[in-house]
Amino acid sequence: MSRRQELLLGVAFLAGGLTLIFLVIPAEVRELTSQAGEVSPAFFPRILGWCLVALGIAHLASHLVRHIPAGGEEGLQGAAAIARGCGLIAIAAAYVWLLPRLGFLAATAVALVCMILFLGPWKPIRAVVVGVPFAWLLHLAFSHLLNVPLPRAGWLE
């Protein structure tokens, strides 16, 4: 990946993460933590946003430290990597938007299926067979084992 592509990818991840943290999450997830120290439903989207910020900073640091000359084949691979990164940011933003509307379980299942389809060979049955049970296991782990309140669907309340 060329230095320019590394810079663009870093800026895209950083901008996506900061957009999630400061614009999308406060507008979409309006529940605050209680005085008892419970975890807010905004916790999971914030983790995702901060991971995108960290990834953006890593790409920007890589841009400053390394110099890889741009080549013909390498330039195409870099453009594909940037497109893939932007697609993942779009899926992550959709996930944050869906969390208060569908609840944790349904939004996570949809996001996992979409990411599996986006990152791997397009096999919808495999994506559903892996994504849905994994979302259910995450729900059980956080809600029952760790006793963390998860976002609920807005239409269920």
N, C-alpha and C positions, 0 to 999 in steps of 0.2 A: 504494500500500500504506500502511495507517495505521501510526502509530507503534507501536501495540500489536502489530500483526501483524509489523512489522519486528523488534520485541523478541522475539516468540515464535520467529520464524524464526532469529534469531541464537542464541538459547538452544538451539534444537533442533540446529543445526549444531555449535555448540560442544560440547554434551553428546555428540552422536554421534561427533565427532572424538576427544574425550577418552576416551570409552568404548572406541573402537578402539585408541587408543594404550596405555592403561593396563590394560584388562581383556581385550579380545579377542585382541590380538596376542601378549601374553606367554603366554596360555593355549593358543593354537592353534599358534603358530610357535615351536618350542623350540630351533631351531638357532642357535648363536652364530657370530659371525665368527671366523675363524681368526687365528692370529698373523701370517699372511702378508698381512693387509690386504684379504681378499676381502670382498665385499658379502654380507651375510646374506640368506636368503630373507625375513626380516622387513622388509627395506628397502622394498619396494613397498607393503605395507600401511601402514607408518609414513608414507610420503609421502602416501598417501591420507588418513590420519588428520590429519596436519598441515595438509593443504589444507582439510579440513573445519573445523579449528580456525580457520584464517585467514579462511575464509568466514564463520564465526560471528562472529568479531571485527569483520569488515567490516560485517556487518548490525547488530551492537550499536553500532558507531560511527555508522553511518547513523541509527540510532534516536536517538542522543543529539544529532546535529547537525541533522537535518531535522525538520520538522513538516509532515506532510501530513494535512489533515483527512479523517476517514473519511466516505465517501459510500456510497450504496447500491450502485452498480455497482462502485465501486472496492473496497468491502469484499468483494464476491464474488471479484474478481480476486485480492485478497490472500489469501483463504482457499484459493483454488486454487493459488497460489504456495507457500503453506505445505504443502499436501498434496503437491505435486510435490517439494518439498525433502525432506519426510519419506520419500517413496517412493525418492528417490535415496539417502538415507542407508540405507534398508533394503537396496537393491541393493548398495551398497558394503559393508555389513556381511556380506551373503551372500557376496560376492566374497572377502572376507578369510577367511570360514569355509571356503570351497571351495578356496582356494589350496593348503593342505597335503594336502587329500584328492584333488583332481583334478590338481594340478600347474598350472604357469603357463599353458601353452597352452590346455588345456581350460577352466580357470576363467576366463581372460580372454575366450575366445570366448563362453562362456555369459553373462558379465557384459556384454560389448559388445552382444550380441543383445538381452538384457533391457533395457539402457538405450536402445537404438535403438527398441525397441517401446514403451517407456514414454514417451519424449520426443516421438516423432513419430507420424504416423498409423500405425495398426496394420496393417503390411504385413509378414508374417513372412518371405516370400521375400526381400524387399529387406534385411531385418535380417540374415538369414543370409548373403546374398551380400556384404554390407559387413562384418559383424562377424567372421566366421570368417577371411577373408583378412587383415584388419587385425590380428587376434590373431596370426596366423602371421608377418606382417611384423614386429610388435613382438618376437616370440620370436626371429626371426632377427637383428634389430638388436641386441637386448640380449645374446643368447648368443654370436653369432658376430662381429659387428662390434665390440661393446664388451667382449666377453669377461667378461660378468657372469653368475655362477651364478644360475640361476633356481630357484624352488621346484619340487621334483619331487613327483609323486603318491606318497602314502604307501603305496598298494597295489603300486607298482612296485618298491619296495625290498625 
